[in-house]
Amino acid sequence: MLQRLGRGLTFIAGSIVGGLALAFVVVALHPSLIRGPGGSPARPAPPATVPAPGAPARREPPALVSYASAVQRAAPAVVNIYTARVVTEQVNPFPFGGLFGNLLPEYRQRIQRSLGSGVIVDAQGHIVTNYHVIANAAAIRVQLADGRVAVPRIVGVDPDTDLAVLQINLPNLPVIPFGRSDELRVGDVVLAIGNPLGLSQTVTHGIVSATGRADLGISTFEDFIQTDAPINFGNSGGALVNSNGQLIGINTAIAAKSLGVEGIGFAIPVDMVRGVLRDIIKYGKVIRGWIGIVPEDVSEGQARQAGLAHGGVVIINLYVGSPAQKAGLTRGDLILAINGTPVHSAEGALVRIASQKPGSTLRISVQRGTGTQTVTVKVKEQPTGL
């Protein structure tokens, strides 16, 4: 009996030793059999770390706010514009000239150099800038952000909006993406990119301070974006972009710093730029509607003195033979609405008329005396020089 028990234990022990030996050989040949997911050795999960009572919770560092992507998207399409003008000026008269009779004044000419900015708007090399940047220039030179230089041709100008379109002939031009100025809200972040004081590719930062600014005396048709992004000499014609790097305006003017004003700049909205750009490329000029009225804003006090029912937008004059005169509009008519939309300013009335295509008709509602009436006027193209 004891012999049989001994033989059984010996068999079991041998089996165990053999099994362990076999397992060792298998593991040696295939070590992945004991690795965890992803090929790393399986290890027990570490115990969760519990902050000590009263210890402050760990905070992640705040994400950095940067507009580098917007600048990278827009800045390559912003160019520097250098101009030269021939200026004629009177030489200071000789202080004792009166002793020698009436001497004729002497004049001399000199070259006046100036600078500005522009924006490449398509692959064909069209550049939008301000009219006052290139007005009366004898020579114009454009320098791109990548260092290339070109002499542009003037495609067309529009002094009424202070815009001009140039064109350069270079390959692989960067083009700025267009945004929408009608979606701007006061408080939106904007970036001004240009060539202030000759410091090319300068970017300044601010917000939209107001929209629809008019009656500033800068141009005939005004609908400016007001911003506090610093705009300095040389920024004119440069890009005002949103935080996505899309063009939403052309920087045009600043409030007079001589008056102690800071942080007030103005840009032409891109929605106005689109129309001017399209017409200049297609026709070489801007085609505007015209009916021949001269409207003016009249206050309540002025209206009472003139015997009008109330203040508002009043027709103070009409061109002889104009569509408005032929349709029956007269001096003293108060303009209430154009095509059913109320009119709030003389500037707004002119902009609305100018946006109509020649050949179309306008329904102008006016108050004359104590009655009101609606007059249908046929729009024609604005005559040259008006």
MARDOVO-621923 format. One record per residue (C-alpha): residue in three letters; x, y, z. Coordinates in Angstrom, 3 decimals, padded with zeros to 6 digits. Layout:
# residues N
+------+----------+----------+----------+
| rest |        X |        Y |        Z |
+------+----------+----------+----------+
|  ALA |        X |        Y |        Z |
...
+------+----------+----------+----------+
END
This chain:
# residues 386
+------+----------+----------+----------+
| rest |        X |        Y |        Z |
+------+----------+----------+----------+
|  MET |  000.000 |  000.000 |  000.000 |
|  LEU |  002.725 |  002.447 |  000.916 |
|  GLN |  004.598 |  001.478 | -002.216 |
|  ARG |  001.579 |  002.301 | -004.400 |
|  LEU |  001.102 |  005.658 | -002.614 |
|  GLY |  004.752 |  006.519 | -003.126 |
|  ARG |  004.585 |  005.679 | -006.821 |
|  GLY |  001.472 |  007.923 | -007.151 |
|  LEU |  003.142 |  010.893 | -005.477 |
|  THR |  006.225 |  010.427 | -007.615 |
|  PHE |  004.045 |  010.450 | -010.768 |
|  ILE |  002.236 |  013.628 | -009.687 |
|  ALA |  005.451 |  015.436 | -008.827 |
|  GLY |  006.970 |  014.444 | -012.149 |
|  SER |  003.918 |  015.732 | -013.971 |
|  ILE |  004.107 |  019.067 | -012.183 |
|  VAL |  007.800 |  019.481 | -012.908 |
|  GLY |  007.270 |  018.499 | -016.528 |
|  GLY |  004.387 |  020.976 | -016.903 |
|  LEU |  006.431 |  023.801 | -015.470 |
|  ALA |  009.336 |  022.960 | -017.743 |
|  LEU |  007.041 |  022.887 | -020.761 |
|  ALA |  005.503 |  026.249 | -019.775 |
|  PHE |  008.964 |  027.778 | -019.406 |
|  VAL |  009.945 |  026.604 | -022.889 |
|  VAL |  006.695 |  027.985 | -024.435 |
|  VAL |  007.106 |  031.369 | -022.747 |
|  ALA |  010.719 |  031.540 | -023.841 |
|  LEU |  009.688 |  030.941 | -027.446 |
|  HIS |  006.555 |  033.196 | -027.359 |
|  PRO |  007.001 |  035.994 | -024.769 |
|  SER |  004.008 |  037.915 | -026.215 |
|  LEU |  001.724 |  035.412 | -024.480 |
|  ILE |  002.294 |  037.240 | -021.188 |
|  ARG |  002.152 |  040.885 | -022.623 |
|  GLY | -000.834 |  043.124 | -022.163 |
|  PRO | -002.772 |  045.084 | -024.820 |
|  GLY | -000.579 |  047.135 | -027.169 |
|  GLY |  002.433 |  044.874 | -026.661 |
|  SER |  003.435 |  046.103 | -023.191 |
|  PRO |  003.804 |  043.691 | -020.302 |
|  ALA |  000.609 |  043.343 | -018.328 |
|  ARG |  000.840 |  045.161 | -015.049 |
|  PRO | -001.711 |  045.797 | -012.405 |
|  ALA | -003.357 |  049.246 | -012.636 |
|  PRO | -001.797 |  051.761 | -010.257 |
|  PRO | -004.034 |  052.914 | -007.451 |
|  ALA | -005.970 |  056.141 | -008.164 |
|  THR | -004.296 |  059.244 | -006.766 |
|  VAL | -006.514 |  061.006 | -004.286 |
|  PRO | -005.588 |  064.627 | -003.457 |
|  ALA | -004.880 |  065.273 |  000.147 |
|  PRO | -007.729 |  066.876 |  002.076 |
|  GLY | -007.663 |  070.666 |  001.655 |
|  ALA | -005.123 |  070.578 | -001.223 |
|  PRO | -006.043 |  072.886 | -004.209 |
|  ALA | -007.286 |  071.126 | -007.347 |
|  ARG | -004.782 |  071.021 | -010.188 |
|  ARG | -005.689 |  073.441 | -013.013 |
|  GLU | -004.677 |  073.125 | -016.647 |
|  PRO | -002.906 |  076.228 | -018.079 |
|  PRO | -005.284 |  078.462 | -020.133 |
|  ALA | -005.155 |  078.143 | -023.915 |
|  LEU | -003.238 |  080.956 | -025.642 |
|  VAL | -005.296 |  083.373 | -027.790 |
|  SER | -003.513 |  083.991 | -031.074 |
|  TYR | -004.452 |  085.481 | -034.452 |
|  ALA | -001.354 |  084.106 | -036.160 |
|  SER | -003.435 |  081.873 | -038.446 |
|  ALA | -005.534 |  084.840 | -039.599 |
|  VAL | -002.406 |  086.890 | -040.315 |
|  GLN | -000.778 |  083.992 | -042.150 |
|  ARG | -003.876 |  083.678 | -044.324 |
|  ALA | -004.274 |  087.379 | -045.183 |
|  ALA | -000.894 |  089.121 | -044.949 |
|  PRO |  000.801 |  087.625 | -048.061 |
|  ALA | -001.833 |  089.360 | -050.250 |
|  VAL | -001.216 |  092.820 | -048.724 |
|  VAL |  001.238 |  094.877 | -050.784 |
|  ASN |  003.203 |  098.089 | -050.343 |
|  ILE |  002.532 |  100.889 | -052.820 |
|  TYR |  005.153 |  103.570 | -053.462 |
|  THR |  004.294 |  106.641 | -055.545 |
|  ALA |  006.080 |  109.689 | -056.892 |
|  ARG |  004.383 |  112.952 | -057.857 |
|  VAL |  005.729 |  116.059 | -059.541 |
|  VAL |  004.841 |  119.012 | -057.325 |
|  THR |  005.074 |  122.621 | -058.526 |
|  GLU |  005.583 |  125.220 | -055.823 |
|  GLN |  006.354 |  128.911 | -055.682 |
|  VAL |  009.835 |  129.906 | -054.616 |
|  ASN |  009.928 |  132.209 | -051.618 |
|  PRO |  010.082 |  135.764 | -053.024 |
|  PHE |  013.166 |  137.905 | -052.502 |
|  PRO |  012.515 |  139.999 | -049.367 |
|  PHE |  013.530 |  143.257 | -051.099 |
|  GLY |  011.854 |  142.476 | -054.366 |
|  GLY |  009.566 |  145.510 | -054.047 |
|  LEU |  012.566 |  147.803 | -054.443 |
|  PHE |  013.147 |  146.514 | -057.956 |
|  GLY |  009.641 |  146.780 | -059.355 |
|  ASN |  007.085 |  144.029 | -059.840 |
|  LEU |  009.127 |  140.874 | -060.268 |
|  LEU |  007.407 |  137.802 | -061.711 |
|  PRO |  007.034 |  134.944 | -059.193 |
|  GLU |  009.359 |  132.012 | -059.652 |
|  TYR |  008.310 |  128.386 | -059.456 |
|  ARG |  010.162 |  125.148 | -059.102 |
|  GLN |  009.230 |  121.487 | -059.411 |
|  ARG |  010.188 |  118.725 | -057.072 |
|  ILE |  009.420 |  115.018 | -056.679 |
|  GLN |  007.123 |  114.203 | -053.784 |
|  ARG |  007.259 |  110.583 | -052.675 |
|  SER |  004.500 |  108.868 | -050.763 |
|  LEU |  003.502 |  105.409 | -049.659 |
|  GLY |  000.394 |  103.361 | -049.065 |
|  SER | -000.931 |  099.830 | -049.137 |
|  GLY | -003.065 |  097.620 | -051.338 |
|  VAL | -004.676 |  094.181 | -051.420 |
|  ILE | -004.407 |  091.495 | -054.129 |
|  VAL | -007.973 |  090.303 | -054.733 |
|  ASP | -007.666 |  087.743 | -057.538 |
|  ALA | -005.186 |  085.544 | -059.379 |
|  GLN | -005.235 |  087.926 | -062.364 |
|  GLY | -003.266 |  090.425 | -060.284 |
|  HIS | -005.977 |  093.001 | -059.539 |
|  ILE | -005.137 |  095.156 | -056.531 |
|  VAL | -007.598 |  097.324 | -054.606 |
|  THR | -006.291 |  100.450 | -052.901 |
|  ASN | -007.467 |  103.964 | -052.066 |
|  TYR | -007.830 |  106.497 | -054.857 |
|  HIS | -005.994 |  109.125 | -052.816 |
|  VAL | -002.977 |  106.800 | -052.564 |
|  ILE | -002.323 |  106.897 | -056.337 |
|  ALA | -004.045 |  110.178 | -057.348 |
|  ASN | -001.884 |  112.327 | -059.675 |
|  ALA |  001.017 |  109.896 | -059.360 |
|  ALA |  003.690 |  110.118 | -062.048 |
|  ALA |  005.104 |  106.723 | -061.078 |
|  ILE |  003.730 |  103.796 | -059.065 |
|  ARG |  005.606 |  100.771 | -057.745 |
|  VAL |  004.154 |  097.742 | -055.952 |
|  GLN |  006.147 |  095.488 | -053.636 |
|  LEU |  004.780 |  092.127 | -052.524 |
|  ALA |  005.284 |  090.527 | -049.127 |
|  ASP |  007.655 |  087.986 | -050.714 |
|  GLY |  009.906 |  090.805 | -051.971 |
|  ARG |  008.867 |  090.842 | -055.635 |
|  VAL |  008.418 |  094.256 | -057.244 |
|  ALA |  006.168 |  095.243 | -060.163 |
|  VAL |  005.006 |  098.364 | -061.965 |
|  PRO |  001.192 |  098.231 | -062.125 |
|  ARG | -001.240 |  099.644 | -064.649 |
|  ILE | -004.263 |  101.614 | -063.461 |
|  VAL | -007.428 |  099.712 | -064.408 |
|  GLY | -009.800 |  102.394 | -063.117 |
|  VAL | -010.547 |  104.753 | -060.250 |
|  ASP | -013.638 |  105.836 | -058.352 |
|  PRO | -013.129 |  109.081 | -056.402 |
|  ASP | -016.726 |  108.910 | -055.095 |
|  THR | -015.775 |  105.962 | -052.870 |
|  ASP | -012.020 |  106.709 | -052.716 |
|  LEU | -011.183 |  103.377 | -054.364 |
|  ALA | -008.849 |  102.469 | -057.211 |
|  VAL | -008.012 |  099.206 | -058.978 |
|  LEU | -004.492 |  098.407 | -060.222 |
|  GLN | -003.157 |  095.302 | -061.965 |
|  ILE |  000.229 |  093.613 | -061.922 |
|  ASN |  001.520 |  090.802 | -064.125 |
|  LEU |  003.286 |  088.264 | -061.918 |
|  PRO |  002.835 |  084.476 | -061.511 |
|  ASN |  001.659 |  082.615 | -058.404 |
|  LEU |  000.089 |  085.575 | -056.673 |
|  PRO | -001.358 |  085.257 | -053.155 |
|  VAL | -005.048 |  086.187 | -053.009 |
|  ILE | -006.900 |  087.403 | -049.926 |
|  PRO | -010.197 |  085.635 | -049.091 |
|  PHE | -013.279 |  087.877 | -048.961 |
|  GLY | -015.591 |  088.060 | -045.969 |
|  ARG | -018.907 |  089.870 | -045.475 |
|  SER | -019.096 |  093.297 | -043.918 |
|  ASP | -022.889 |  093.121 | -043.498 |
|  GLU | -022.385 |  090.473 | -040.806 |
|  LEU | -020.057 |  092.621 | -038.686 |
|  ARG | -021.064 |  093.373 | -035.125 |
|  VAL | -019.758 |  096.058 | -032.807 |
|  GLY | -017.148 |  094.349 | -030.668 |
|  ASP | -015.893 |  091.925 | -033.339 |
|  VAL | -012.104 |  091.553 | -033.390 |
|  VAL | -010.385 |  093.018 | -036.460 |
|  LEU | -006.783 |  093.249 | -037.664 |
|  ALA | -005.333 |  096.049 | -039.801 |
|  ILE | -002.497 |  094.994 | -042.117 |
|  GLY | -000.476 |  097.496 | -044.133 |
|  ASN |  002.661 |  099.544 | -044.664 |
|  PRO |  002.524 |  102.272 | -041.991 |
|  LEU |  005.513 |  104.623 | -042.042 |
|  GLY |  007.183 |  102.251 | -044.515 |
|  LEU |  007.171 |  099.377 | -041.991 |
|  SER |  005.860 |  096.704 | -044.343 |
|  GLN |  003.592 |  093.864 | -043.197 |
|  THR |  002.683 |  095.598 | -039.944 |
|  VAL | -000.324 |  094.127 | -038.124 |
|  THR | -002.377 |  096.021 | -035.536 |
|  HIS | -005.288 |  094.757 | -033.526 |
|  GLY | -008.608 |  096.188 | -032.329 |
|  ILE | -012.370 |  095.818 | -032.542 |
|  VAL | -015.235 |  097.134 | -034.631 |
|  SER | -016.306 |  100.317 | -032.856 |
|  ALA | -019.283 |  101.140 | -035.111 |
|  THR | -020.694 |  100.463 | -038.576 |
|  GLY | -022.488 |  102.624 | -041.118 |
|  ARG | -020.543 |  105.799 | -040.329 |
|  ALA | -021.339 |  108.593 | -042.822 |
|  ASP | -021.296 |  112.376 | -043.202 |
|  LEU | -017.567 |  112.495 | -042.464 |
|  GLY | -016.646 |  114.466 | -045.575 |
|  ILE | -014.127 |  111.845 | -046.709 |
|  SER | -015.892 |  110.753 | -049.925 |
|  THR | -019.203 |  111.155 | -051.740 |
|  PHE | -020.594 |  107.748 | -050.768 |
|  GLU | -019.805 |  106.887 | -047.168 |
|  ASP | -020.715 |  103.779 | -045.200 |
|  PHE | -017.595 |  103.318 | -043.110 |
|  ILE | -016.575 |  100.711 | -040.573 |
|  GLN | -015.160 |  102.462 | -037.511 |
|  THR | -012.372 |  100.666 | -035.676 |
|  ASP | -009.866 |  101.327 | -032.932 |
|  ALA | -007.191 |  099.179 | -034.622 |
|  PRO | -004.283 |  101.636 | -035.070 |
|  ILE | -004.178 |  102.976 | -038.643 |
|  ASN | -001.211 |  105.212 | -039.454 |
|  PHE |  000.250 |  107.019 | -042.455 |
|  GLY |  000.918 |  104.346 | -045.075 |
|  ASN | -001.922 |  102.072 | -043.942 |
|  SER | -004.327 |  103.637 | -046.456 |
|  GLY | -005.496 |  101.029 | -048.949 |
|  GLY | -004.477 |  098.143 | -046.692 |
|  ALA | -006.602 |  095.288 | -045.417 |
|  LEU | -008.965 |  095.210 | -042.477 |
|  VAL | -009.580 |  091.517 | -041.777 |
|  ASN | -011.624 |  089.509 | -039.312 |
|  SER | -010.262 |  086.872 | -036.940 |
|  ASN | -010.522 |  084.277 | -039.737 |
|  GLY | -008.211 |  086.301 | -041.996 |
|  GLN | -011.006 |  087.343 | -044.385 |
|  LEU | -011.089 |  090.819 | -045.928 |
|  ILE | -013.924 |  092.898 | -044.473 |
|  GLY | -012.709 |  096.410 | -045.304 |
|  ILE | -010.136 |  098.686 | -046.948 |
|  ASN | -008.443 |  101.004 | -044.446 |
|  THR | -008.988 |  104.584 | -045.544 |
|  ALA | -008.687 |  107.328 | -042.941 |
|  ILE | -008.116 |  108.251 | -039.322 |
|  ALA | -009.575 |  110.979 | -037.164 |
|  ALA | -007.357 |  114.038 | -036.913 |
|  LYS | -004.701 |  113.396 | -034.298 |
|  SER | -004.114 |  117.136 | -034.130 |
|  LEU | -007.429 |  117.284 | -032.267 |
|  GLY | -006.119 |  114.882 | -029.657 |
|  VAL | -008.212 |  111.985 | -031.032 |
|  GLU | -006.795 |  108.472 | -030.749 |
|  GLY | -008.201 |  105.077 | -031.705 |
|  ILE | -010.693 |  106.202 | -034.365 |
|  GLY | -010.064 |  104.851 | -037.852 |
|  PHE | -012.339 |  104.179 | -040.807 |
|  ALA | -012.476 |  101.467 | -043.455 |
|  ILE | -014.589 |  101.042 | -046.589 |
|  PRO | -016.750 |  097.900 | -046.129 |
|  VAL | -015.918 |  095.001 | -048.427 |
|  ASP | -019.530 |  094.768 | -049.650 |
|  MET | -019.094 |  098.222 | -051.224 |
|  VAL | -015.646 |  097.263 | -052.531 |
|  ARG | -017.109 |  094.246 | -054.362 |
|  GLY | -019.442 |  096.359 | -056.482 |
|  VAL | -016.813 |  098.963 | -057.344 |
|  LEU | -014.257 |  096.263 | -058.202 |
|  ARG | -016.721 |  094.407 | -060.436 |
|  ASP | -017.693 |  097.511 | -062.417 |
|  ILE | -014.152 |  098.813 | -062.843 |
|  ILE | -012.878 |  095.467 | -064.136 |
|  LYS | -015.863 |  095.124 | -066.499 |
|  TYR | -016.366 |  098.705 | -067.672 |
|  GLY | -013.277 |  100.608 | -066.556 |
|  LYS | -015.494 |  102.782 | -064.345 |
|  VAL | -018.350 |  102.471 | -061.866 |
|  ILE | -021.865 |  102.497 | -063.321 |
|  ARG | -024.234 |  104.283 | -060.938 |
|  GLY | -027.890 |  105.142 | -061.028 |
|  TRP | -028.942 |  108.816 | -061.105 |
|  ILE | -032.230 |  110.708 | -061.115 |
|  GLY | -030.952 |  114.266 | -060.744 |
|  ILE | -031.984 |  115.350 | -057.255 |
|  VAL | -029.969 |  117.253 | -054.649 |
|  PRO | -031.221 |  116.089 | -051.234 |
|  GLU | -030.282 |  117.584 | -047.891 |
|  ASP | -030.901 |  116.734 | -044.248 |
|  VAL | -033.158 |  119.333 | -042.630 |
|  SER | -033.708 |  119.601 | -038.887 |
|  GLU | -037.082 |  120.326 | -037.320 |
|  GLY | -036.053 |  123.926 | -036.635 |
|  GLN | -034.897 |  124.476 | -040.193 |
|  ALA | -038.111 |  122.917 | -041.479 |
|  ARG | -040.258 |  125.330 | -039.458 |
|  GLN | -038.289 |  128.302 | -040.784 |
|  ALA | -038.742 |  127.036 | -044.353 |
|  GLY | -042.468 |  126.405 | -043.862 |
|  LEU | -042.129 |  122.606 | -044.173 |
|  ALA | -044.314 |  120.184 | -042.285 |
|  HIS | -041.365 |  118.584 | -040.476 |
|  GLY | -037.676 |  117.826 | -040.813 |
|  GLY | -036.160 |  114.970 | -042.757 |
|  VAL | -034.622 |  114.546 | -046.193 |
|  VAL | -035.678 |  117.414 | -048.434 |
|  ILE | -035.087 |  117.927 | -052.155 |
|  ILE | -033.423 |  121.344 | -052.270 |
|  ASN | -032.709 |  121.325 | -056.013 |
|  LEU | -033.086 |  119.323 | -059.236 |
|  TYR | -031.048 |  119.186 | -062.437 |
|  VAL | -032.865 |  120.631 | -065.420 |
|  GLY | -034.210 |  117.885 | -067.651 |
|  SER | -033.345 |  115.181 | -065.123 |
|  PRO | -035.494 |  112.052 | -064.657 |
|  ALA | -036.708 |  113.392 | -061.293 |
|  GLN | -037.882 |  116.667 | -062.809 |
|  LYS | -039.599 |  114.882 | -065.677 |
|  ALA | -041.379 |  112.573 | -063.200 |
|  GLY | -042.815 |  115.552 | -061.305 |
|  LEU | -040.615 |  115.837 | -058.216 |
|  THR | -040.083 |  119.424 | -057.083 |
|  ARG | -037.996 |  121.476 | -054.664 |
|  GLY | -039.287 |  121.220 | -051.109 |
|  ASP | -040.546 |  117.627 | -051.426 |
|  LEU | -039.835 |  115.593 | -048.283 |
|  ILE | -038.575 |  112.137 | -049.256 |
|  LEU | -040.291 |  109.560 | -047.081 |
|  ALA | -039.317 |  106.251 | -048.727 |
|  ILE | -037.603 |  104.748 | -051.762 |
|  ASN | -039.136 |  101.522 | -053.064 |
|  GLY | -041.055 |  101.242 | -049.807 |
|  THR | -038.001 |  101.512 | -047.541 |
|  PRO | -037.925 |  104.569 | -045.245 |
|  VAL | -035.222 |  107.175 | -045.893 |
|  HIS | -033.350 |  108.541 | -042.872 |
|  SER | -030.606 |  110.670 | -044.431 |
|  ALA | -029.674 |  112.433 | -047.647 |
|  GLU | -026.547 |  110.277 | -047.840 |
|  GLY | -028.639 |  107.129 | -047.542 |
|  ALA | -030.983 |  108.323 | -050.284 |
|  LEU | -028.101 |  108.991 | -052.702 |
|  VAL | -026.457 |  105.632 | -051.959 |
|  ARG | -029.736 |  103.811 | -052.563 |
|  ILE | -030.318 |  105.608 | -055.871 |
|  ALA | -026.710 |  105.046 | -056.987 |
|  SER | -027.037 |  101.288 | -056.378 |
|  GLN | -029.820 |  101.002 | -058.983 |
|  LYS | -029.028 |  099.921 | -062.521 |
|  PRO | -029.669 |  102.437 | -065.305 |
|  GLY | -032.999 |  101.662 | -066.955 |
|  SER | -034.663 |  100.481 | -063.755 |
|  THR | -037.424 |  102.412 | -061.987 |
|  LEU | -037.741 |  103.783 | -058.471 |
|  ARG | -040.886 |  104.465 | -056.467 |
|  ILE | -040.226 |  107.587 | -054.407 |
|  SER | -042.768 |  108.495 | -051.757 |
|  VAL | -042.772 |  112.190 | -050.833 |
|  GLN | -044.740 |  114.578 | -048.702 |
|  ARG | -045.758 |  117.771 | -050.445 |
|  GLY | -047.600 |  120.246 | -048.263 |
|  THR | -050.097 |  118.256 | -046.216 |
|  GLY | -050.473 |  115.391 | -048.675 |
|  THR | -048.320 |  112.441 | -049.706 |
|  GLN | -047.808 |  110.816 | -053.079 |
|  THR | -045.605 |  108.237 | -054.767 |
|  VAL | -043.745 |  109.148 | -057.955 |
|  THR | -042.208 |  106.600 | -060.342 |
|  VAL | -038.839 |  107.729 | -061.671 |
|  LYS | -036.764 |  106.035 | -064.372 |
|  VAL | -033.104 |  105.714 | -063.409 |
|  LYS | -030.359 |  106.676 | -065.852 |
|  GLU | -026.571 |  106.459 | -065.667 |
|  GLN | -024.891 |  109.171 | -063.664 |
|  PRO | -023.383 |  111.731 | -066.043 |
|  THR | -019.617 |  112.091 | -066.060 |
|  GLY | -018.343 |  114.758 | -063.685 |
|  LEU | -021.287 |  114.670 | -061.251 |
+------+----------+----------+----------+
END
